[in-house]
Amino acid sequence: MHKLILPAWLFVCSVPLFSQTSSPLTTGLDKQKEGKHEQAITIFSEAILKNAPEVQAFIKKWDEYSKFSEFEQAEKGMELPLIEAALAKPYHVRGVSYAAIKKNDEALNDLSTAIKIDPKSARSYYERGKILWALGKKFEGCSDLGMAKVLGDTLAGDMYEEKFCWSEAITFYNDAMSGLKLNQYDAAMEFIRKAIQICPDSATFYAVRGKCYAGMGKLDLAFQDFDKAIAASPNNKDAYFGRGLAFYSKRKFQEAFDDLDKAIRINATFADAYLYRAYACEGMNKVQSALYDYQQVQRLKPKDPLAYYKSGLLKNENGDTKGACADFKKAASLDHSEAADYAKSCK
């Protein structure tokens, strides 16, 4: 099981959704329990009208805050809007009554407002997810059920499993991986974002999004996602590998070495981690360590010419002409054109 990964705004203190109800709301809830939803809606609407100015001010502040990414919010020193669960409750309960009488548009609007006011409202995500699923909007429904599940709603968790929402997330993940293999980072990003929406507690998905950000040159965002993945799953080799590559891109060779070393300790047959650890060693002028790692790549991927070629270059730079020629000839035999050029000068 992965540890849960929750956005920072979910940790702001708020009043529980169903605590300290006012007398009118209690009356409305009683009507709702009796199935008298039209009457309940009238009562809930009065509470909403009473709090309208305060709600509008809150939503305006939240919309302004939400225009920026988490990184930009931190950079600008923006303060989180205080979550107001008590203001969200009338919208939630009115949305439930609207759903009961099949007024889905009104229900979705109210539940969305409740979520905007109180993003910790697991039950609002659950109720909205049920409606969206019933309307045939599988992705949107699973996204809401996934968030509700992460926030601790057991009914949402049951429905999430019952509807095989995880399979929808896996489909998006596979599409993202296909895009990554082709270096199509923008396309891969769209798919992995959808996977995360459905399964917001997956360390693997955050690691993949980190790779997308890194490929797009957005290293600060990449580091954030790799950190999230590692915090959630400390033995996630791909997260350490991705973060190691990001450190290498910033020429932070020791940090790159440390992360790539962790990836190798988790999986001793991780050939690409050995390759980039060798690069990091070269960056720190640790020649013998780099040559050792190139040998490991050669052992794990004997038909891949790159490690032979890179090893040959390093040996050549350090005066080992005989060893360099042996590596160049081996790489050339595996169809590495640049190695073949070097091999021509060997005796």
N, C-alpha and C positions, 0 to 999 in steps of 0.2 A: 504493500500500500504506500502511496505517496503521501507526504505531508501536505497539508492544505496550503495553498498560496492565495492570499487575499490581498487586494489592493489596499494601500495605506488608509484610504478614506473609510474603510469598513471598521477601523478601530477607534473612531471618534465616539465618545460616550453619547448615548441617546436613551430616551425613555422607551421601555419595552412597548411593543405595538398595542397590546391589549391591557395595559395598566391604567389605573386612575381614570376610568371612563366617566364622562360627565353624565348627569341625569338624562338629558335629551338623547344622548347616544345610547344609554342603557335602554331607554324606551324603544329606540329604533332597532336595537339588537333583539329585543323581545319580539317585536313585530316580524323581524327577519326569521327568527326561530319558528314563529307560527306560520311562516310561508306567506305573510302579508307584505310582499316586497314593494308594491307601489307605495304603501303607507310608510314603510321603512325608508324608501328613497326620499320621500318628502321630508322626513325628519332629518336624515343625513344631509340633505341639501341645505337645510337651515343652518346646520353647524358649519358647513362649507362656506356659505355666504358670510357668516359672522367672521370667519377667519381669513376671508379672501385677501384683504390688503397685506396681511402678514405673509400669507402663502406666496403671493405674487412677488413680494420683495425678496423672499428666500429663493424662489425659482430664478429670478433675474440674477442674483448673486451666484447661484450654482451654475447657470448657463455661462456666465462670464468665466468662472473658474474652469469649467469643463472644456473650454476652447483650447486649452493647453495640455500638452502631454505631462506625465508625472515628472519627467526630467525638467521641462520648462517651468513647471510649477515650483519645483525646488530652486531652480536657478533664479526665478523672480522673487523668491521668498513669499509666495502667496500663501495665505492662511486658509485652511479648510473651512468651508461653511459648516456651522454647527448643525448636525442632524437633528431634525425636529419630528420625532416619531409621533408625538401627540397631534401634530398638524396633519400627519399622513393618514391617521386612522379613519377619519370620516370618508376620505376618498377610497380607502381600501374596502370598507364595509359597503359603501354605496356601489362600488364596482362589483362586489360579490352579488348584491341584489340584482343589479342590471344583468349579470350573467345568468342568474336564475330565471329571468323572464326573457332570455335570449336576445337581449339588446347588447350584442357583442361589441359594437363600435363604442358605445358609451362605457361599457365595462372595461374595455382595453384602455380607453382614455383615462378613466379614473385610476386604474391600477398602475398605469405608467406614471401618473402624477404622484401617486403614493410612493412609488419606487424612487422617483426623483427627489422627493422630500426626505425619504428614509431608505437609503440604499442597503440597509441591513435587514430590510423587511423580507425575510425568507418566504413567508406565506404569500406576500404580494407577487413575488416571482412565480411561486407555485401556481397561484390562481390564474395569472396571466399566461403561464406556460400551458395550462390545461386548455384554455380557450384557443390559443394559437394552434395547438396540436389538433383540436377538433375542427379547426378551419382549414386543415391540410397544410399548415405552415410548419413543416417538420423541423427545419433548421432553427427558426425562431423559437418554437416551442421547446426544443431540446436545450437551446441556449439558456432559457429561463429556468427550466428544470435543473440544469447543471448548476446554475448559480444558487438556486434554492437548496440543492443538495449540499453544496459546499458550505452554505450558511447554517446547515444543520436541520433542515426540514426532512423528516423521515418519510413523509408521504411523497414528497418530491423525489427522494432517493428511490423509493419503490417504483414510481412511475417511470423514472429515468431508465431503470433496468428493464422494466416491462416493455417499454417502447424501443429498446435496443439503441438508445441515443449514442452510446459509446461507439457503435458501428458507424454511425454518421460521422463522428469525429475522426475515426480511423481512415475513412474514405478521404476526408480533407487532408489528413496527415500524409497519406500516400501520394496524393496529388502534389502536395508541397515538396515532398522528397524528389518527385520526378522533376519538378521545376529547378530544385537545387542542383541536381545532377547536370542540368543543361545551363547552369549559371543564370537562370531566368529568375532573378531574385524578387522582382516586383510581383510576378505571377505567383511564385511560391509564398510570398508574404500574404497575399490575399487568402490563400487556402489555409495557411497555418493560423491566421487570425480567426478564421471560422472554427477551426478545430479547438482553439483555446476558448472561444465563446461557449462551445458546447461542454468542454471539459476543462474548466479553469483551475484545476488542481494537478495538471499533468506536468511534471518536470521535463519530460521528453519534449513536449510541445514547446515549452519555453526555450529549451536548448536549440530547437530547430528555428524558432523565430530569431534567436540570437544570431544564428548563422546567416539568416536572411539580412538582418541589420548589418552584420559585418560585411557581407558581400556588397551591400549598398553603400558602404563607407560610413555608416552611422555607428561608429564604435562605442560611443557613450551609451546608446540604447542597447547595443549588443551586450555590453558588460552588465547592464541592469538585468537582462534576461538570463544570462549565464549565472549571475549571482542568485537569482530566484530559483533556477533549476538546481543549483548545488545546495542551496539551503533546504529545498524540499527533498532532494534525493542525493545525499552525500557520496554515494557510490555510482553516480551517473558519469560514466567515462566520456560520453559525448559532450557533456557540459564543460568538463575540465579541458577536453581537447579544443573545443570551440573557443573557450576563454584564453587558452594558451596561444592559439593562433592570433587572437585579437591583441594579446600582449606583444607577440612577435611583430605584428604589423606596426605597433607603436615603438618598436625597437627596445622594448623592455625585456631583454633576453633572459635575465634571471627569473623574472616572474613567469615568462613563457616556459622556461625549463621546469619550474616547480609544478605548474599545472599539467604539462605534458608528462612529467614524471608520475604524477598522481594517476593520470589516465592509464599509463603503462602498468602501474602497480595494481590497478583494478582489473586490467586485461593485458596479460603479458604477451599476447599475440597481436597487439594493436600496431600494425606495421606503419600506418601513417603517423602515429604518435612518435614512434622511433625516428621517422624521417624528419619531422619538424623539431624534435628534441635535438637531433644532430645539427639542424640549422641554428638553433639557439646556442648550442655549444660553439659553433663556428663564430657566432656573433660575440662570444665571450673569449675567443681565441683558445678554447679548450680542444686542441686538435685531436688528441688521443680519444677523448670522450666522443667526439663527433665521429671519428672513424669506427669506434665500437658500435655506435648506433647505426651507421650505414651498413655494417656487417649484419646487424640484426634484421634490417630491412631485406638485405640480400638473402638471408636465411628464410625469412617468412614469405618473400615474394621473389623467388629466384629467376623468374622470367620477366621481371620489371627492370628495364635498363637504367632508370634514373639514379638509383642508389649507387650503382657501379660507376656511372658517369661522375656523380658528385664526389664520390670517394676518390676517383682518379684525379679530379681537379685539385682536391685538398692535398693529396699525396704529392702531386706535381709542384704545388706551391711550396711545399716543405722539403723539397729535395729528394723525394723517394721516386726517382724516375722509373725504376724497374716496376715498383708496385703500381704506379700510375698507369704504365703501359698495359699491365695485366688487366686492370680495371677498364681501361678504354677499349681494349680488344674484346673483353666480355660484353660491354655495353654495345659495341659495334655489331657483335654477333646477334644481338637482340634488336637490331634495326634502329639504333640511336644514331642519327646522322651526324650530330656534332661530335660525338665520341669517335665516330669513324674517321673524321678529319684529323683528330688528335692521334688516332692509332696509326695513321699513315706515316707519321714521323717517328714511330717506334721501330726499333731494330728487331 
